[in-house]
Amino acid sequence: MNNLGPLAQQAVVRADRERRNGHRTLLIWLTGLSGSGKSTLAQSMEQVLHHRGFLTYVLDGDTVRNGLCADLGFSYEDRTENIRRVGEVAKLMVDAGVIVLAAFISPLAKDRQRVREIMPEGSFFEVFCNSSLQVCEQRDVKGLYKKARAGTIAEFTGISSVYEAPTGPELVLSTGTASVEVCVEQLLHSVLPLLDHTATAVAG
């Protein structure tokens, strides 16, 4: 049996994983109304980063509510718990060396702030997908806004439930008027310097 000696006492930390991957890690949190383009932007951004050799993963409402948060509804309490769980999962994934793109309405500022606070300093990048309610309703391929206005969906964000827009996000994208390509380019330009692994390493 090999004697590992000191190696057995050395934990692998985030900085080690970042050096191995060749890039820093980051939680890119996309917030906005339903239909504002969050998931489309996250998926498009992931494709660009993936082709550039970055290790990435997209978390959105459809994926987590089919598993991790399948037991939750859409009350304020359940929405808060949904975002709390997503934040904790994202924190682990960032520590594992993954760039996480999280696309969630996350309507309450306090819930988004809580996620920011649990992340290591400099690891949370909030993006406000700014699209008017009118444009979001026009894009409503699932008919959710129509059902909400008819009263068949309760507590629907933007109609019968509040959305608290970010007051100090790292980036605001005009997803209601700009193309996906333009928004991806703006987001890429903003985050690439943060992913440079030659910058000062984050403590593990």
C-alpha positions as CSV (number, residue, x, y, z in Angstrom):
1,M,0.0,0.0,0.0
2,N,1.3,3.4,-0.9
3,N,1.8,5.9,1.9
4,L,0.3,9.2,0.7
5,G,1.8,11.1,3.6
6,P,1.1,14.8,3.5
7,L,-1.1,14.5,0.5
8,A,-3.8,12.8,2.5
9,Q,-4.1,15.9,4.7
10,Q,-4.5,18.3,1.8
11,A,-8.1,19.1,0.9
12,V,-8.9,20.0,-2.7
13,V,-10.4,23.5,-2.7
14,R,-12.1,25.7,-5.2
15,A,-8.9,27.4,-6.3
16,D,-7.4,24.0,-7.2
17,R,-10.4,23.2,-9.3
18,E,-10.3,26.5,-11.1
19,R,-6.6,26.0,-11.9
20,R,-7.4,22.5,-13.2
21,N,-10.3,23.8,-15.4
22,G,-8.4,26.9,-16.6
23,H,-11.0,29.4,-15.5
24,R,-12.6,31.0,-12.5
25,T,-16.2,30.0,-11.5
26,L,-19.2,32.2,-11.1
27,L,-22.9,32.2,-10.4
28,I,-24.7,34.2,-13.1
29,W,-28.2,34.9,-11.7
30,L,-30.7,35.9,-14.3
31,T,-33.9,37.4,-12.9
32,G,-37.0,38.9,-14.6
33,L,-40.6,38.4,-15.4
34,S,-41.9,35.2,-16.9
35,G,-41.2,35.6,-20.7
36,S,-38.4,38.1,-20.2
37,G,-35.9,35.7,-21.9
38,K,-34.0,34.4,-18.9
39,S,-33.8,30.7,-19.8
40,T,-33.3,31.5,-23.5
41,L,-30.4,33.8,-22.6
42,A,-28.9,31.3,-20.1
43,Q,-29.0,28.4,-22.6
44,S,-27.5,30.6,-25.4
45,M,-24.8,31.9,-23.1
46,E,-24.0,28.4,-22.0
47,Q,-23.5,27.3,-25.6
48,V,-21.0,30.1,-26.2
49,L,-19.1,29.4,-23.0
50,H,-19.1,25.7,-23.6
51,H,-17.6,26.1,-27.1
52,R,-14.9,28.3,-25.5
53,G,-14.0,25.5,-23.2
54,F,-15.7,26.6,-20.0
55,L,-17.3,24.1,-17.6
56,T,-21.0,25.2,-17.3
57,Y,-24.5,24.3,-16.2
58,V,-27.9,25.9,-16.4
59,L,-30.4,25.8,-13.6
60,D,-33.9,27.0,-14.3
61,G,-37.4,26.6,-12.9
62,D,-38.4,23.8,-15.2
63,T,-35.5,21.6,-14.2
64,V,-35.5,22.1,-10.4
65,R,-39.3,22.0,-10.0
66,N,-39.3,18.5,-11.6
67,G,-37.0,17.2,-8.9
68,L,-35.3,19.2,-6.2
69,C,-38.3,21.4,-5.6
70,A,-41.1,19.2,-6.8
71,D,-42.8,19.5,-3.4
72,L,-43.1,23.3,-3.6
73,G,-46.0,25.4,-4.8
74,F,-46.0,29.1,-5.7
75,S,-46.9,30.8,-2.4
76,Y,-44.4,33.4,-1.1
77,E,-43.1,30.9,1.4
78,D,-42.6,28.2,-1.2
79,R,-41.0,30.6,-3.6
80,T,-38.6,31.7,-0.9
81,E,-37.7,28.1,-0.2
82,N,-37.3,27.3,-3.9
83,I,-34.7,30.1,-4.3
84,R,-33.0,29.1,-1.0
85,R,-32.5,25.5,-2.3
86,V,-31.3,26.7,-5.7
87,G,-28.9,29.0,-4.1
88,E,-27.4,26.3,-1.9
89,V,-27.1,23.9,-4.9
90,A,-25.5,26.7,-7.0
91,K,-23.0,27.4,-4.2
92,L,-21.9,23.8,-4.2
93,M,-21.6,23.7,-8.0
94,V,-19.5,26.9,-8.0
95,D,-17.2,25.4,-5.4
96,A,-16.9,22.3,-7.6
97,G,-15.6,24.5,-10.4
98,V,-18.7,25.0,-12.5
99,I,-19.9,28.3,-14.0
100,V,-23.6,28.2,-13.1
101,L,-26.3,30.1,-15.1
102,A,-29.4,30.3,-12.9
103,A,-32.6,31.5,-14.6
104,F,-35.3,32.2,-12.1
105,I,-38.0,34.9,-11.8
106,S,-37.0,35.1,-8.1
107,P,-39.4,38.0,-7.6
108,L,-38.4,39.0,-4.1
109,A,-35.3,41.1,-3.5
110,K,-34.6,39.5,-0.1
111,D,-34.4,36.1,-1.6
112,R,-31.9,37.2,-4.3
113,Q,-29.9,39.0,-1.6
114,R,-29.8,35.9,0.5
115,V,-28.2,33.9,-2.4
116,R,-25.7,36.7,-2.9
117,E,-24.7,36.6,0.8
118,I,-24.0,32.9,0.9
119,M,-21.8,33.0,-2.1
120,P,-18.0,33.8,-1.8
121,E,-17.2,37.4,-2.4
122,G,-17.2,38.2,-6.1
123,S,-18.9,35.0,-7.1
124,F,-22.5,36.3,-7.6
125,F,-23.3,38.2,-10.8
126,E,-26.9,39.4,-11.0
127,V,-28.4,40.1,-14.4
128,F,-31.8,41.9,-14.7
129,C,-33.6,40.7,-17.8
130,N,-35.5,43.9,-18.3
131,S,-38.6,43.4,-20.4
132,S,-41.9,45.1,-20.2
133,L,-45.0,43.2,-19.0
134,Q,-46.6,43.9,-22.4
135,V,-43.7,42.2,-24.3
136,C,-43.7,39.3,-21.8
137,E,-47.4,38.8,-22.4
138,Q,-46.9,38.9,-26.2
139,R,-44.3,36.1,-25.9
140,D,-46.5,34.0,-23.6
141,V,-46.5,30.7,-25.7
142,K,-47.8,28.7,-22.7
143,G,-50.7,31.0,-22.2
144,L,-49.9,31.6,-18.5
145,Y,-50.5,35.3,-18.5
146,K,-53.9,34.8,-20.1
147,K,-54.8,32.3,-17.5
148,A,-53.5,34.6,-14.7
149,R,-55.6,37.5,-16.0
150,A,-58.6,35.2,-16.2
151,G,-58.0,34.2,-12.5
152,T,-57.3,30.6,-13.2
153,I,-53.7,30.9,-12.0
154,A,-53.3,32.4,-8.5
155,E,-50.2,34.4,-7.4
156,F,-48.8,34.9,-10.8
157,T,-45.8,37.3,-10.9
158,G,-46.5,40.5,-12.6
159,I,-50.3,40.1,-12.5
160,S,-51.5,39.0,-9.1
161,S,-48.1,38.8,-7.4
162,V,-45.4,41.4,-7.0
163,Y,-42.0,41.4,-8.8
164,E,-39.3,43.5,-7.1
165,A,-36.9,44.6,-9.8
166,P,-33.2,44.7,-8.8
167,T,-32.0,48.1,-7.7
168,G,-28.2,47.4,-8.1
169,P,-27.6,44.4,-10.4
170,E,-24.2,43.9,-12.0
171,L,-25.9,44.1,-15.4
172,V,-29.2,45.2,-16.9
173,L,-30.1,43.7,-20.3
174,S,-32.9,45.0,-22.5
175,T,-34.2,41.6,-23.3
176,G,-37.6,43.0,-24.3
177,T,-36.1,45.0,-27.2
178,A,-32.6,43.6,-28.0
179,S,-31.9,40.3,-29.7
180,V,-30.7,37.3,-27.9
181,E,-27.4,37.6,-29.8
182,V,-26.9,41.2,-28.6
183,C,-27.7,40.3,-25.0
184,V,-25.3,37.3,-25.1
185,E,-22.6,39.5,-26.4
186,Q,-23.1,42.1,-23.7
187,L,-23.2,39.4,-21.0
188,L,-20.1,37.7,-22.3
189,H,-18.2,41.0,-22.4
190,S,-19.1,41.6,-18.8
191,V,-18.3,38.2,-17.3
192,L,-15.2,37.1,-19.3
193,P,-12.8,39.2,-17.2
194,L,-14.3,37.6,-14.0
195,L,-13.5,34.1,-15.4
196,D,-9.8,34.7,-16.0
197,H,-8.0,32.1,-14.0
198,T,-4.8,34.1,-14.0
199,A,-6.5,36.7,-11.8
200,T,-6.1,36.5,-8.0
201,A,-7.5,33.2,-6.9
202,V,-10.6,33.0,-4.7
203,A,-10.0,31.2,-1.4
204,G,-11.4,27.7,-1.4
